[in-house]
Amino acid sequence: MNKDSLITNRQLKFIVTLSVVAVVLGLILLIQTYSLPSKTRPPLELTIAEPEQLFTGLFILDPNSSPADSLELLPGIGPVLADRIVAYRVNHRFETEIDIINVNGIGPRLYERLRPYLKVRPQ
């Protein structure tokens, strides 16, 4: 080792080992954060279709009671449209599934994509 060197080989090995351990622990935390369910968040409210129904969706939501994050699972519905659905139902109840086209931004074409996933439950 050169006398002008600031760190020794032993110190360098220690720093490299410590860095590798830090990266591995960081990856473990990252994987746990995104792969394990959160205990603080309530589960999404989903309704499985009745057996006698022709079932084309993976899940069915009631637009009158589903939270905004559940509505975002629907095809073509992002956070903005999910918030509009929630805001609309504050003053209006969805009587049938097609009533969702009364929400600003949802037209007949989007309704056709949403139809297999919607079911309005009787009050």
N, C-alpha and C positions, 0 to 999 in steps of 0.2 A: 504494500500500500504506500502511496506517495504521502510524504509528510505534509504537503500543501492541501490534501483532501480534507473537506469539511466533515464528511461522515465516513464511517468505516463500513466494510462489507457486512458486518454483523448488524449494524444499525439499518443499513439498506434492506437487508432481508427481513428484519422486523417490520419496517414500514410497509414493504410489499405484502407481507403476510397479513398485517392489520388492515390494509386496503382491500385485500381479497375477502377477508371475513366481513368487512363492512358492506361490500357489494352483495355478497351472498345473503346476509341478513336483510338488506334492503329488498332484494328480490323476493325473499320469503314473505316479508310484510306486504309487498305489493300484490303477490298472488293471493294471500289470505284476504286482503281487503276486497278484491274483486271476485273471488270465487265463493266465499262463505256468505250466507245470508246475514243481514243485519238484524240484531235483536231489538234495536230501537225503532225501526220502521215497521208499521203495521203491514200485514200481507195485503196484496192486491185483491180486491173483491172481484172474483170471476165466477160466472155461473156456467156450469157444464150443460150442454144441450140435453133436452129430454130424448129418450130413445126413439119415440115415434116421429121426431122431427127429421127432415132431410138436413143433414149436418154437413156443411162445407167449411166452416170456420173451426179454428182450434179452440176457441172459447167464445162465449156470448156475454155481452155486457148490456145492462139496463142503463140507458142514457139519463134516466131520472135519478139514479143513485150512485153510479160509478164515480170514483174520484178522478181528478184530471190526469193523474199519472197512469191510471188504467186506460183512460180514453186515448192516451197517446200511443197505446199498443195497436190501435186500429190503423189499417192501411190508409195513408193519405192524411192522417190527423197528427199534427205536431203540437207543440205547447200552446201556440196561439189559438188554434181551433179548439183544442181541449178546454182552454180557459173560456172561450166564447160559448161553448156548450154549457159549461157550469154556470156562467153568468146568465145565459138564456133561461135555464131551468129554475132560477131563483124566482122569476115572475111568471113563467109558463111551464105547464107540465106537458111532457111528451105523451100524447094519448095513443099514438101508433108510431111505428118505426119511421114512417115517411115524414113525420113532423120534424125530423132533424134537418130537413132542407130549409126550414124557416130560420136556421142559424146562418148569419152572414158568413159567406165563404164556402158553404156546402150546397152544391147544386145537384141536379139529377144524376150526373155522371159519377160524382163522388159517392152519392147515396147508393148507387148500384154496387160499388166496391165495398161499402160498409154493411149492406143489407144482411149478408150471412152472419155478421157478428153482433147484430142488434136484436134485442127482444125487450119490449116494454112490458113490464109486469103490471097486472091490474092493481089498482090502489087499494 
